Amino acid sequence: MKRAFLVSAVMLLGFAANLTAGPLPYGGEWSNGRGKTLTITESTLQFAEDKPVKYKDITRATDGSSFELQITTPGEVNAFPGKFVSVVLEDDSLKMKTFASQRQPL
């Protein structure tokens, strides 16, 4: 039975001021506090030393702190077990949850 709900959740803390070109509020380097870094550019997500994966921002409406991303790299991706990612910014932290299928609006 496929999981259509939350597959994993990762709390990434400690925003580093290495932002990408462009106004991505969630862009840059984020540390999980255990020595691993998530790097978000305008077109890729890369966790630690894993290969970068392509994504697109599919956010429909936002208050500026929550976003929906879709991983477009084909096949399974180790660091991101689902193809849909919910990103929430809170102060200096980023909370990320992955889903096997696109979430429905609340």
C-alpha positions in Angstrom: 0.0 0.0 0.0 1.5 3.3 -1.1 1.8 6.0 1.5 -0.1 9.1 0.3 0.7 11.1 3.4 3.8 12.3 5.2 6.8 10.2 4.3 9.4 12.1 6.4 10.0 15.3 8.2 13.2 17.1 8.6 13.9 20.2 10.7 16.7 22.2 9.2 18.2 24.9 11.4 20.7 27.7 11.0 20.3 29.7 7.9 23.7 30.5 6.3 23.8 33.7 4.4 24.8 32.1 1.1 21.6 32.9 -0.8 21.2 32.2 -4.5 20.6 34.8 -7.1 16.9 35.7 -7.1 14.3 36.2 -4.5 13.9 32.7 -3.1 12.9 33.1 0.6 13.9 29.4 1.2 17.0 29.5 -1.0 20.5 29.1 0.4 22.2 26.6 2.8 20.4 25.2 5.8 22.1 23.0 8.5 20.3 20.2 10.3 22.5 20.8 13.3 24.2 17.4 12.8 26.8 18.4 10.2 24.6 17.9 7.2 23.5 20.8 4.9 20.6 21.2 2.5 21.5 23.5 -0.4 18.6 25.1 -2.3 19.2 26.9 -5.5 16.6 28.2 -8.1 16.4 24.7 -9.7 17.9 22.1 -7.4 17.9 20.7 -3.9 21.0 18.9 -2.6 21.2 17.2 0.8 24.8 16.7 2.2 26.9 14.9 -0.5 23.9 13.4 -2.4 23.4 14.3 -6.0 21.4 17.5 -6.6 17.8 16.9 -7.6 15.7 19.1 -9.8 12.5 20.7 -8.5 9.9 23.2 -9.4 8.0 25.5 -7.1 4.3 24.7 -7.4 3.1 27.0 -4.7 -0.3 28.4 -5.5 -0.8 31.0 -2.8 1.4 31.7 0.2 1.7 34.1 3.1 5.5 34.2 2.3 6.4 31.5 4.8 5.0 28.3 3.3 5.8 26.8 -0.1 5.1 23.6 -2.1 7.8 22.1 -4.3 7.7 19.2 -6.7 10.8 17.1 -7.3 11.1 16.6 -11.0 14.2 14.3 -11.1 12.9 10.9 -12.3 13.1 7.8 -10.2 13.8 7.3 -6.5 15.8 10.0 -4.7 17.4 8.9 -1.4 17.3 12.2 0.5 13.8 12.9 -0.6 11.6 9.8 -0.4 8.5 11.6 -1.8 8.1 13.7 -4.9 6.3 16.6 -3.1 7.8 18.8 -0.5 6.2 21.2 1.9 8.5 24.0 3.1 7.6 26.3 6.0 9.9 29.1 7.2 9.7 30.0 10.9 12.1 32.7 12.1 15.6 31.4 11.3 14.5 27.8 10.6 13.1 25.8 7.8 10.7 22.9 8.3 10.4 20.5 5.5 8.0 17.5 5.0 8.0 15.2 2.0 4.9 13.5 0.6 4.5 10.6 -1.9 1.6 12.5 -3.6 0.6 16.1 -3.8 -1.1 17.4 -0.7 -4.6 18.6 -1.0 -5.3 22.2 0.3 -6.5 22.3 3.9 
